[in-house]
Amino acid sequence: MNNKKTSIILVTISILLILVGIAVIFAPKINNVIYAKSISIKKEKFENYAEYEPVKYQELYQELKKRNEKLYQTNQRDLRDPFSYEEVNIDLAEYGIEENTIGYIRIPKMNVDLPILLGATEENMKKGAVHLTQTSYPVGGINTNCVIGAHRGYSLAKMFDDIEMLEIGDEVYIRNFMEELKYKVIKIDIISPTDISKLKIQKGKDLLTLITCHPYLVNTQRYVVYCERV
């Protein structure tokens, strides 16, 4: 009888271990599906903002253009390691935009479509990508470089996990509340967190820079992908 009970217990434990293993394997995929669905709903709402109040959002658009010009004129004098920035310089709630979401970034090669939130707070980085303060806002234009950061290895959603898949010529899209901007990868680099000169605006260029921690799951360096407007 004892042997029978022992066998039942061992079988039960084995089944439980198998179920746990299956859960561990498939949980990230399930989380990604749930996250992608929620983002899709929010993005559709975001894309309709300017249609309802075009004057208000044209004012915001021009305000961000002015701020980008000021960043260029002052040579981004307050720029430091962008991931250290948590405060933001503009409150989008005044324009009815939720969660200070300035836009969306879509990278077909990586199969990601993420919201871009203002400020590199830990809470924002759990929700999606972040715009790094003291870099250009994602509205495009000559003499701009919008720097977008995101996690790697975040368990609840696929962020910049696969950034090393990107190659020269791959496309990256930014959707702000007015339009979609198309960029192509032109350069890939690995820098130190303090090497802010690599993140600055380049005269005459319309750039988008993607940045994340490197090596994977480590925070000693930055993996940087430079993209230029098509």
Order of alpha helices (4+ residues) and beta strands (2+ residues): alpha-alpha-alpha-beta-beta-alpha-beta-beta-beta-beta-beta-beta
